[in-house]
Amino acid sequence: MSRLLLLPAIAIAAMVLPLKGEEKPAAAPPPAPDSENRTKPGDADPFEAIVRIEAAFLQPDYRIPWQGGRPSSGSGTGWLVGKNRFLTNAHVVSNSTKLIIRTMNDPEPFEARILFIAHDCDLAMIEAVDPKPFEHLKPFQIDGIPKLNTEVIAVGYPIGGDRVSVTRGVVSRIDFQSYSHSGIDQHLAIQVDAAINPGNSGGPVLQNGKVVGVAFQGYSGSVAQNVGYMIPVPVINRFLKDVEDGSYDHYMDLAVTDFPVENPAQIKALGLEDNGLGVMVANVDGASCAAGLLEVGDVILSLDGSPVYTNGLIRVDGELVNMNEVVERKFAGDKIKAEILRKGEKKSVELTLKRYLPYLTLGEQYNQRPKYVMYAGMLFQPMNRNLMEAHSIRDPLVNYVFDNYMTKEIFKDRPEVVILTTILPDEVNSYLQGYQHSIVDEVNGMKIKTMKDLAEALKKKEGDGKFVVIKLLEKNRPLVLKRELADAAHPVIMQKYDVSEESYLGDE
């Protein structure tokens, strides 16, 4: 992930979309074929190890978080990577309640389940509940990064038919790209001009019969023509290695921003050699593994012995790639040696990698029930990307907090930014609509840092206990309710709007 260089709003993220298959009403499964027409061991087509994945979803509704969500369905592609182990995209199976897989020569549906899911790199591994029908299939071999201008084929089950589809194209670019599934992560990606359409997601991209990538996203609309992306082998291999111990531990982050040192006067002032090497540290997050080791103004000259060029590129396995690729290939607890120039003096520092948790607030959330607290018709929720999009929040202060949640280290004071998102109309909360989309700062004098703080504060009866006073961040007028009336109206509003639970704080 190029979290070293990532900025809050990346234009490409709005244009590049995961290629999830078409949504359609669930259809009754076809009758099982006669046994004599079934593919027998030894008769397997090489593409039979590529399966169609059909999923039923329950999409959480952040506008009505007390409800289960909206049912939908879609399709994608997966391929055999090991014994009863099928690799696909995370976005193909995220929020799924049921998975079905089918092979090209056997229309019978087989139930499947998720083993591991990695939202940060849009990969997932699933298995068939009954492995016997797939025992004769041969897993695909994984190769390496294909060369530019070499031909590849994308194989999958795109929209427009139920049979396997094969398209050809050439490798046109190898670069770091935004992974739109999470909305914030960047990794190495390969651009191809093969037709990659919704439903192709999760399918293998092959060269000489070996896997060189996984199809996962493309441009929407008329932004670009014949431009698709595949997840390359280094990302695939890292995922497979990560899950060997039975769990997925995620990518690590330096949580450092940088900028190139290219101005001749600046190079001279910093005491650098004019050799095209070095990027300057612009910010070091206090919660990162680099805190206390790297400083603003340091110039990074090399990582793990490989020179860092002024444009932020580094040579890995003979290829020039973003310097974050050094971090990409490591795991929690691994170390990176950085050679830096600090105030004209060369130094060597060793960084022990760890996951950067504040980053999660800015990414899309999956397979999670939304947290909320309801009181007297007022709906309070923690800030995250799903919430911002669902409620179309445009409040300048809330957007500032969201955009600067990491860079200004707001997470230190507010691990959960609590927002009053909705007010369900009732006499007790009349004339309070203008407070919607505001950040809760205090309730009856208690500072609100988390949703649990809020739930506790709303139940406390401080002072004379006659009022509930809610102070909103940078709002001059507090929101005030008469407690006796609010407490009496609360169950009535819950029943009126069919709110089943007054809160969910993620304790399940």
ROBA-456043 format. One record per atom (N, C-alpha, C): residue in one letter; x, y, z. Coordinates in steps of 0.02 Angstrom, whole numbers, plus 50000, padded with zeros to 5 digits. Layout:
<sites>
AXYZ ...
</sites>
This chain:
<sites>
M500424994150000 M500005000050000 M500435006150000 S500275011049957 S500695016949957 S500425021950008 R500335019650068 R500095024050120 R500615029250138 L501225028050119 L501735033250126 L501535039550087 L501235038450029 L501105043949984 L500365045649977 L499935041750010 L499225042449998 L498955048950024 L498545052249984 L498205058350005 L497475056750017 P497115060950056 P496425059350074 P495965058250016 A496015062149963 A495555061349907 A495945059949844 I495865053949816 I496215052049755 I495705051549699 A495795055249647 A495295055749594 A495135049049563 I495655044849555 I495545038449521 I495055034049559 A495005034849624 A494565030649664 A493845031649645 A493675037549619 A492985038849601 A492825036049532 M493335034449494 M493225032049426 M493325024649419 V493735021749461 V493885014649454 V493435010749499 L493095005849472 L492595002149510 L492754994649510 P492604991349567 P492654984049568 P492174981149516 L492354975549488 L491954972649434 L491504967049459 K491104968649510 K490634963649536 K490134962049482 G489894955849483 G489414953849432 G488744957049441 E488304955849393 E487644958949393 E487234956349452 E486814960749479 E486344958649530 E485714956249496 K485434950949524 K484834948149494 K484464944249547 P483804943349539 P483434939349587 P483704932249591 A483694929549651 A483944922649660 A483524917849619 A483834913549581 A483484908649539 A483524901849571 A483024897749556 A483034890949582 A483604887149550 P483964883049589 P484534879249560 P484294874349508 P484684873249454 P484474868649402 P484504861449428 P484124856949397 P484154850049419 P484834847049407 A485024842349450 A485674839049444 A485694835049379 P486254835349342 P486304831549279 P486374824049292 D486234820249240 D486324813049246 D487044811449259 S487164806249297 S487854804549317 S488294802949257 E488014800149203 E488444798249146 E488674804449108 N488334810249117 N488534816249082 N489004820549122 R489144818649184 R489584822449227 R490304821549206 T490714826949216 T491424826349201 T491754821449247 K492154817049221 K492484811949261 K493204813849273 P493494811349328 P494204812649341 P494624810749280 G495084815149264 G495514813849205 G495244817149143 D494594819049143 D494294822249084 D494284829849091 A494574832549144 A494494839549160 A494784844149107 D494384848949086 D494624854349043 D495074858849085 P495604861749056 P496044866049096 P495684871949127 F495134874149095 F494754879749123 F494244877549175 E494174870949185 E493674868749234 E493864870649305 A494504871949316 A494724874149383 A494554881549394 I494214884649345 I493964891449353 I493214890949365 V492984893449421 V492294892449442 V491904898949440 R491264898249427 R490804903949433 R490564904249505 I490594910149535 I490374911149604 I489734915249604 E489224912549635 E488594916149642 E488484917549716 A488334923749732 A488294925849802 A487634929349816 A487364928049875 A486804931849903 A487094936349956 F486894942749955 F487184947650001 F486654950650046 L486884953150102 L486474957350145 L486884963650157 Q486704968950121 Q487084975150124 Q486854979350183 P487294980950231 P487104985050287 P486854991950264 D486344994450298 D486055000950281 D486245005850337 Y486705010250322 Y486945014950373 Y486445020650386 R485925020950346 R485395025850360 R484885022950408 I484805016350406 I484345012950452 I484725007250485 P485205008650529 P485665003550553 P485354998250597 W484764999450623 W484444994350666 W484124988750625 Q484064989650560 Q483804984350517 Q484364979950491 G484194974050470 G484694969150449 G485084971050387 G484774974950342 G485104976950281 G484684975350220 R484944976750161 R484594975650098 R484854969450063 P484414964650048 P484644958650013 P484774960149939 S485284957049912 S485444957549841 S485844951449820 S486044951149758 S486424945449735 S486894947649678 G487384943549663 G487854945149611 G488284939049594 S488734939949548 S489154934349527 S489864936649514 G490324931949516 G491024933349502 G491364926949481 T492024926949485 T492424921249462 T492944919449515 G493124913149518 G493664910949562 G494064905549526 W494644903749554 W495054898549523 W495424894649576 L495554888449559 L495864883749607 L496604885249615 V496794886749678 V497484888349693 V497824882949735 G497404878449763 G497654872949803 G497084868149816 K497204862849853 K496694857849866 K496084860949899 N495534861149863 N494904864149886 N495014871249911 R495444874849877 R495574881949893 R495484886049830 F494984890349830 F494844894549772 F494984901849789 L495354905149745 L495514912149755 L495034916449715 T494824922049744 T494374926749710 T494504933649739 N494084938449719 N494124945149748 N493724945649812 A493954949849857 A493574951049918 A492894954149902 H492874958549852 H492234961849837 H491714957049806 V491934951349783 V491464946349756 V491074942949812 V491374942349871 V491064938549925 V490924942749988 S491114949149988 S490994953350047 S490254954150062 N490074953950125 N489384954450149 N488934948850125 S489244943350104 S488844937750078 S488534933650134 T487934931150120 T487594926650167 T487584919550140 K487704918750075 K487714912050045 K488144912349982 L488564907249973 L488984906749914 L488864900149878 I488834900449812 I488764894549770 I489314894749717 I489624889049703 I490114888749648 I489904883349598 R490074884549535 R489934879749481 R490534879549435 T490664873749407 T491194873149357 T490884873449287 M491294874449236 M491044875349168 M490724869049140 N490944863149165 N490684856849138 N490174853549185 D489994856949238 D489524854049286 D489074859549312 P488444859849287 P487994865249308 P487734864449379 E487884858849411 E487624857949480 E487944863049527 P487534866249569 P487804871049617 P488094867649678 F488654870349702 F488964867749762 F489054873449812 E488864872149873 E488914877349924 E489654878449942 A489824884749954 A490504886649973 A490484891350033 R491074892350063 R491124896850120 R491794900450118 I491814906150151 I492424910250153 I492904907450205 L493534906750185 L494064904850231 L494444911050256 F494664915250209 F495034921250226 F494814926850180 I494804932950206 I494614938650165 I495074944450182 A495334947750130 A495804953350139 A495524959350102 H495184963750138 H494874969550107 H495404974550084 D495984974650116 D496484979550097 D496814978150031 C496804971950008 C497084970349941 C496574966749897 D495934966849918 D495384964249876 D495484957049854 L495694952749901 L495764945649887 L495404941649941 A495164935749921 A494834931349968 A494954924149947 M494934919649996 M494994912549983 M494374909150009 I494064905049966 I493474901349985 I493594893949975 E493164889850004 E493194882649994 E492504879749984 A492464874249949 A491824870649941 A491674866950005 V491054867150027 V490854863450087 V490974856050077 D490814853550017 D490964846549999 D491524846549948 P492134844649967 P492704845149920 P492734839649868 K492354834249875 K492424828449831 K492324830049757 P491824834149738 P491734835449665 P492324839049633 F492784841749673 F493334845649645 F494014842349655 E494014836149680 E494644832849695 E495064831349633 H494724830449575 H495104828649515 H495384834749478 L495204840749501 L495434846849467 L496154848449486 K496514851049438 K497214852749449 K497284860249462 P497584862349518 P497664869449533 P498104872949480 F497974879349471 F498394883249426 F499064884649458 Q499574885049415 Q500234887249439 Q500274894849434 I500624897749482 I500714905049484 I501404906749458 D501434911449411 D502064913449380 D502324919849412 G502534924749373 G502804930949399 G502484936949366 I502824942649369 I502564948649338 I502704948449263 P502184949049221 P502294948849149 P502644955149124 K502984954749069 K503324960449040 K502824964949003 L502994971248997 L502584975848958 L502534973448885 N501944974648856 N501804973148786 N501824965648771 T501714961548823 T501634954348811 T500904952548818 E500704947248784 E499994945448781 E499774941348842 V499174942848866 V498874939048921 V498144937548902 I497854932648935 I497134931248926 I496784931548993 A496194934648992 A495774934949052 A495214929949045 V495134925649095 V494634920349092 V494144921249150 G493504920849135 G493014921649189 G492314920849165 Y491844923149206 Y491124922549192 Y490814929449193 P490954933749142 P490684940549143 P489934940549128 I489634946449136 I488924947149122 I488784945549048 G488184943249036 G487994941748967 G487974934448951 G488124930048999 G488104922948986 G488324918949047 D488174912449045 D488354908149101 D488964903849087 R489214904149026 R489794900149008 R490434904149017 V490994900649020 V491634903949030 V491804908248969 S492134913848982 S492314918548929 S493074919648930 V493374920348871 V494094921548865 V494194927748822 T494584932548847 T494754938548809 T495514939448810 R495774942448757 R496504943348751 R496684950748752 G497294952148774 G497544958948773 G498284958948791 V498564964948797 V499264965448813 V499344969448878 V499904968248911 V500084971948972 V500304978948950 S499964984048976 S500104990848954 S500394995349008 R500354993349071 R500654997449124 R500724993349187 I501274994549224 I501384991349290 I501534997049338 D501084998149386 D501165004049429 D500745003149492 F500865007549541 F500435007749600 F499765010949580 Q499215007949603 Q498545010449588 Q498115010049650 S497595014249650 S497105013949704 S496685007649697 Y496585004149752 Y496144998249753 Y495465000649778 S494975000749732 S494345004049747 S493905000249797 H494054993949811 H493644990249858 H493664993349928 S494254995249951 S494304998450016 S494235005950010 G494405008649952 G494355015849942 G494955019749965 I495425016650000 I496005020250027 I496675016850011 D496665010449998 D497285006649989 D497565007349919 Q498225007349915 Q498565007049851 Q499075001449853 H499114997749798 H499604992349791 H499834992349718 L500314987949706 L500524986749637 L499934983949598 A499834986349538 A499294983849494 A499554983849422 I499254979649382 I499454979149311 I498864980949268 Q498974985649222 Q498454987749175 Q498504983549112 V497924981249088 V497904977349026 V497354980048982 D497404978848917 D496884981148872 D496414975548851 A496454969948887 A495964964548875 A495294966748904 A494744964648871 A494084966448895 A493954962948962 I493904966949015 I493764964249082 I493114967549105 N492594963649114 N491924966149127 N491674963649195 P491134966849221 P490824964249282 P490684956849278 G490874953149328 G490824945849328 G491494942549317 N491954946149284 N492644943849277 N493024944149343 S492774948149389 S493124949149453 S493314942549485 G493944942049506 G494184936049539 G494474930849492 G494354931749427 G494594926849378 G495334927549364 P495664922249343 P496384922549330 P496534925949264 V497094929449263 V497374932049200 V497984927649187 L498004924549129 L498494919249115 L498994921349061 Q499594918749068 Q500104919449017 Q500484912749014 N500484909648956 N500784903048947 N500494897948996 G499844898549008 G499494893649050 G499584894649125 K499964899749146 K500074901049217 K499754907649237 V499574908149300 V499244914149326 V499764919749335 V499614925549305 V500044931349316 V499654937149348 G499014935749363 G498624941049396 G497904938749408 V497534942949445 V496824941949459 V496454948149437 A495974947349391 A495574953049367 A495174955949426 F495164962649431 F494794965349489 F494454972049480 Q494654976249434 Q494294982549427 Q494444985749359 G494034990649341 G494124994149278 G493785000849282 Y493895005049232 Y493595011649231 Y492855011049215 S492455015549245 S491735015549233 S491565020549179 G490985019449148 G490725024149099 G491195025049040 S491225031349016 S491625032848956 S492295036048974 V492525035149037 V493155038149058 V493735035449017 A493745028949006 A494275025748967 A493995019548934 Q494285017648878 Q494055011848842 Q494595006348845 N494355000048854 N494804994248854 N495364994948905 V495194997448964 V495674998049018 V495424994049078 G495794988849096 G495624984849154 G496244983749196 Y496144981449256 Y496714980449302 Y496694973549332 M497294970949344 M497344964549378 M497814965249438 I497674961249489 I498104960949548 I498694956549530 P499314959049537 P499894955249514 P500124949949564 V500594945849541 V500834940149580 V501124942049648 P501524947349655 P501784948949722 P501234949949774 V500674952949754 V500124953949801 V499774947349816 I499694943149764 I499384936649773 I499814932349820 N500464932049807 N500904927849848 N500944930249920 R500914936849930 R500924939449998 R500294937250036 F499724937550003 F499094935250034 F499134927950052 L499374923750005 L499414916550017 L499894914950074 K500444918550079 K500924917450133 K500634919750200 D500284925450199 D499984928150260 D499504923350292 V499104919850252 V498584915450281 V498834908450297 E499464907150286 E499734900450301 E499654898550374 D499664903550419 D499604902050490 D498874901750514 G498394902250467 G497694901550485 G497334908150497 S497664913750486 S497324920250494 S497644925250447 Y497254930450431 Y497524935750388 Y497704941650432 D498324944050427 D498574949150473 D498644956050442 H498434956850380 H498404963350347 H499084966050327 Y499054971450287 Y499664974850266 Y499914979350322 M500574980650321 M500884985150369 M500974992050337 D501074997050379 D501145003950355 D501695007650391 L502055011750354 L502525016450385 L502145022550411 A501585024350379 A501195030250397 A501635036550396 V502005037250341 V502445042950330 V502285045950262 T502235052550258 T502145055750193 T502815058850172 D502905059650106 D503545062150082 D503445066250019 F503955069849998 F503935073249934 F504635073249903 P504675073749836 P505325073249802 P505785079149817 V506425077849815 V506925083249822 V507255084049754 E507005088749714 E507245089649645 E507515096649631 N507325101549672 N507555108249661 N508305108849675 P508715111449629 P509445111749638 P509645115449701 A509315121049717 A509495124849777 A509345120749839 Q508775117149837 Q508585113049895 Q509085107349905 I509285104249851 I509775098849854 I510425101349887 K510645107249867 K511265110049894 K511185111949968 A510605114849985 A510475116950054 A510445111050102 L510205105550078 L510145099550120 L510805095650125 G511295097650085 G511925094050086 G511905087550049 L511435086850002 L511365080749963 L511835080749903 E512035074849882 E512395074149819 E511895074949762 D512105077949709 D511665078849651 D511665072449608 N511395067049638 N511415060449604 N510715057449593 G510195061649602 G509515059249588 G509235054749642 L509525054849701 L509275050449756 L508995054649813 G508465051949844 G508215054849906 G507525057949901 V507085056249949 V506445059649957 V506405062150029 M506085067950038 M506065071050103 M505435068950142 V505515067750206 V504955066050249 V504555072350264 A503905072250247 A503475078050258 A503065077450322 N502915071350343 N502525070450404 N502635063350429 V502675062650495 V502735056050527 V502165055550578 D501725050750567 D501155050050612 D501395047450680 G501115050350733 G501315048550801 G501145041450820 A500685038350784 A500495031450800 A500825026350754 S501285028750711 S501595024250663 S502225021050691 C502465016050656 C503085012650677 C503695016950667 A503615022450629 A504175027050617 A504215032650667 A503715033150711 A503705038550761 A504325038050806 G504675043550814 G505265043750856 G505895041450821 L505825038750760 L506395036350722 L506535040550661 L505985042450626 L506045047150570 L505765053850592 E506045059150563 E505825065850580 E505665069750517 V505215074750524 V505065079150468 V505715082650447 G505865082450382 G506475085350356 G507015080250342 D506945074150369 D507415068850351 D507355067350276 V507905065450246 V507905063250176 V508055055750175 I507575051850149 I507665044650144 I508085043150082 L508665040150093 L509135038650038 L509065031550013 S508915026850058 S508845019850037 S508415016150087 L508105010750063 L507715006150105 L507974999150093 D508164995850146 D508444989150142 D509004988650090 G509414993950087 G509994993850044 G509874995849972 S509234996949953 S509074998949885 S508985006549882 P509335009949837 P509275017249832 P508565019549817 V508355024949848 V507705028049835 V507815034149791 Y507515034049732 Y507605039649685 Y507155045449703 T507315051349676 T506955057349696 T506205057249677 N506025052949630 N505315052349612 N504955047049654 G505285044449706 G504975039649751 G504995032449726 L505375031149673 L505425024349647 L506035020849677 I505995014249677 I506535010049703 I506565003849659 R507145000949653 R507194994949611 R507104988649652 V506594984749635 V506444978449668 V506404972949616 D506794967749625 D506814962249576 D506944964749505 G507374969749500 G507564972249435 G507074977249405 E506514978549438 E506014983149411 E505974989349454 L505874995249422 L505775001349459 L505045001849481 V504925002049546 V504245002349573 V504235007449629 N503625009149651 N503555013649708 N503925010849768 M504255015249806 M504665012949861 M504265009349915 N503605010349916 N503195006849964 N503174999349952 E503404997149892 E503414990049878 E503864986349927 V504364989749955 V504794986550006 V504374984850067 V503924989350087 V503484988050144 V502954982850125 E502714983250063 E502184978750040 E502344971350051 R502964969550043 R503154962450042 R503344959950112 K503244964050163 K503434961950230 K502814961050273 F502924958450334 F502374956750379 F502484959850447 A501984959150490 A502024961950557 A502644959350593 G503024963950622 G503624962050659 G504254962050617 D504174962050550 D504764962450507 D505084969350514 K505724969650497 K506104975850504 K506324978550436 I506374985050433 I506624988450373 I507194993150395 K507744992850359 K508304997350373 K508275003150325 A508275009150352 A508245015150311 A508875019350322 E509185021250266 E509745025850271 E509465032850257 I509605037550302 I509325044150297 I509875049450303 L509695055450280 L510135061250290 L509755066050336 R510035067350395 R509705071850443 R510185077550460 K509995083650440 K510395089550453 K511115088650428 G511165085750368 G511815085050336 G512205078950357 E511945075150404 E512305069250430 E511935062850411 K512295058050383 K511985051650366 K511875047350428 K511295044350432 K511125039950488 K510785033650462 S510775028450502 S510425022350486 S509925020850541 V509295019750522 V508775018150572 V508445011550553 E508195008050602 E507855001650591 E507135002250614 L506665000950569 L505955001650583 L505644994750589 T505264993650643 T504904987350653 T504184988450631 L503954984850581 L503304986150551 L502724983850594 K502194987850593 K501574986050627 K500984988950588 R500394986550603 R499804988950569 R499614995850595 Y499365000050550 Y499175006850568 Y498415007250573 L498145006350633 L497425005450643 L497005011650629 P497225017850644 P496805023650629 P496585024050556 Y496965020850512 Y496825020950441 Y496145017750425 L495925013050467 L495315009250453 L494695013650449 T494685019050487 T494105023450487 T493965026350418 L494495027350379 L494425030550314 L494245025750258 G494245019350271 G494115014350220 G493405011650224 E493185008650169 E492535005350168 E492524999550218 Q491954998850253 Q491864993550302 Q491434987950272 Y491634981750286 Y491254976050260 Y491164970950316 N490654966850307 N490524961350353 N490474963850425 Q490204969850433 Q490124972650500 Q489434975750507 R489134974650564 R488504977950578 R488644985150601 P488284990050574 P488424997050592 P488264998350666 K488705002050698 K488585004250767 K488115010250768 Y487725010850822 Y487285016650829 Y487015017050900 V486755022850918 V486385023950980 V485775028250961 M485195026150983 M484575029950971 M484315032551038 Y484165039051040 Y483855041851100 Y483385047451081 A482765046651101 A482235051751089 A482205053751015 G482295048950971 G482255050150900 G482895052650869 M483415053650909 M484065055950883 M484525049950872 L484775049350810 L485205043750792 L485935046150792 F486345042850833 F487055044350837 F487455038550809 Q487965040050768 Q488375034950736 Q489105037050733 P489575032150733 P490285033950727 P490475035550655 M490895040550646 M491115042650580 M491525037250546 N491355035550485 N491775031450441 N491555032750369 R491905029850323 R491765031250252 R491065029050233 N490845023250256 N490175020850239 N489635025850261 L489735028450322 L489255033250350 L489245039750309 M489835042350293 M489875048550256 M489525048050189 E489605042250156 E489285041350091 E488535040150097 A488335036150146 A487625034450153 A487195040550170 H487455044950213 H487085050850233 H487245057050191 S487695056250143 S487895061950100 S488065068050142 I488495066950191 I488675072350237 I489115077550202 R488885083750204 R489255089250173 R489455094550223 D489325093450287 D489505098350338 D490265099650335 P490475105950328 P491195107450320 P491625104950377 L491385105550439 L491795103350495 L491875095750495 V491325092050482 V491365084750481 V491825082550424 N491775085650367 N492215083850312 N492945085450327 Y493065090950361 Y493755092650381 Y494035087350428 V493625085250478 V493855080250526 V493995073650490 F493555071750443 F493655065550406 F494285065750365 D494385071250328 D494965071850283 D495615072350321 N495595074950383 N496215075950421 N496255071450483 Y495865066150482 Y495835061750540 Y496515058850558 M496915057350507 M497595054650519 M498115060150523 T498115064550473 T498665069350469 T498675074150529 K498095075850556 K498055080050615 K498015075950680 E498045069350672 E498035064750729 E497425065850774 I496855066950742 I496225067850778 I496025061550816 F496245055750790 F496065049350821 F496325048850893 K496835052650911 K497105052250979 K496595054851030 D496245060151011 D495755063051057 D495065060051047 R494925057750987 R494265054850971 R494355048350933 P494455042750970 P494505036250936 P493905034750892 E493315037150914 E492705036750872 E492405043850871 V492365046650812 V492035053150805 V491285051950801 V490915054150852 V490195052750856 V489805058350823 I489375056350775 I488985061150736 I488245060150747 L487885065650757 L487155065450757 L486935065450684 T486735059750659 T486605059050587 T485885060450567 T485405058350610 T484705058750591 T484285060450653 I483745064250642 I483255065450695 I482575063150669 L482295057850699 L481635055350680 L481115060050709 P480715063350668 P480265068650691 P479785066450746 D479755070450799 D479285069450854 D479225076050891 E478685076750928 E478585082950964 E479155084551012 V479445079351042 V479965080551092 V480615083351062 N480735082050997 N481345084650966 N481195089850911 S480635093350920 S480445098450871 S480985103850865 Y481075106450805 Y481525112050790 Y482265110350802 L482435103850800 L483125101850810 L483455099350746 Q483095099650690 Q483355096950628 Q484015100250606 G484105106450625 G484715109950606 G485345107350639 Y485265103050689 Y485845100150723 Y486105093750689 Q485735091350639 Q485945085250605 Q486635086150572 H486995080650569 H487665080350538 H488175084650578 S488085084650644 S488555088250688 S488925083150731 I489535085050751 I489945080650793 I489785081950867 V489655076650904 V489505077150975 V490145078151014 D490165083451054 D490755085051094 D490665082951167 E490105084951197 E489965083351267 E489235081751276 V489085077651326 V488395076451348 V488385077251424 N488005082351446 N487965083851518 N488655084351550 G489115087751515 G489775088951541 G490275083351531 M490065077551505 M490515071851494 M490785072051423 K491445071951417 K491765072051352 K491615065551314 I491425066151251 I491245060251211 I491805058651163 K492145053051176 K492685050651134 K492505044351096 T492015040651121 T491805034351090 T491045033751094 M490775028951058 M490055027651062 M489855025151131 K490285021551164 K490135019151232 K490095024951281 D490515030051271 D490475036151312 D489785039251304 L489545039651241 L488905042651228 L488345038851261 A488335032251253 A487805028151283 A487785028951359 E488375029251389 E488425030151462 E488185037051483 A488395042151446 A488215049051464 A487465050351458 L487145047351408 L486425048351400 L486015045251457 K486295040251490 K485945036951545 K486065040451612 K486625044151616 K486785047451679 K486325053451690 K486155054551752 K485745060351770 K486165064851815 E486575069051784 E487015073551821 E486625079551847 G486855082451903 G486535088351931 G485825086951952 D485375091251931 D484675090151949 D484335085051905 G484675083051851 G484415077751808 G483815079651767 K483655086151763 K483055088251729 K483155088851653 F483775089751631 F483905090951560 F484455086451533 V484425085351468 V484965082151432 V485275087651388 V485895089451404 V486225094851368 V486785091951325 I486715092651259 I487195089951212 I487555095751178 K488205096051190 K488615101151157 K488915098151094 L488845101851039 L489085099650975 L489705103650956 L490195100350926 L490835103450912 L490765109650868 E491025115150895 E491035121550860 E490335124150843 K489835121850881 K489165124750875 K489045128950938 N488815135050929 N488745139650984 N488165137851031 R487635134951004 R487055133351045 R487025125851060 P486965123951123 P486905116751139 P486205114251121 L486155107851112 L485505104551101 L485245102451170 V484655104551187 V484395103351255 V483715099951250 L483635094651288 L482995091151295 L482805090651368 K482165091151382 K481925089951450 K481915082351461 R482305080051509 R482415072851516 R481765069051527 E481325071651569 E480695068151583 E480295066851520 L480255072051477 L479885071351415 L480245066751366 A480915067451363 A481315063351316 A481275056051335 D481345054551400 D481305047551423 D480625044551408 A480095048551416 A479415046051403 A479305044951329 A479585049451287 A479475048951215 A479895043551182 H480455041851214 H480935037251183 H480615030551162 P480275026851207 P479975020451185 P479425021251134 V479075026851137 V478535028151088 V478835029051019 I479375032951015 I479715034050951 I480015027550924 M480305023550969 M480585017150949 M480045012750916 Q479455012550946 Q478915008550919 Q478645011550854 K478585018250854 K478295021650796 K478715020550733 Y479375020550740 Y479825019850683 Y480105012750677 D479825008150715 D480015001050711 D480765000150723 V481035003550774 V481735002750793 V481774997050844 S482074991550824 S482064985550866 S482514985950927 E483094989250921 E483554990050977 E483754997350982 E483844999751044 E484025006751051 E484765008051038 S485175002651037 S485885003751022 S486204997251001 Y486754997950964 Y487204992450950 Y487904995450951 L488324992850997 L488984995751008 L489544991150987 G489374986050948 G489894981650922 G490124976450971 D489704974751021 D489914970151073 D489834962851053 E489444961551001 E489304954650981 E489924951450949 
</sites>
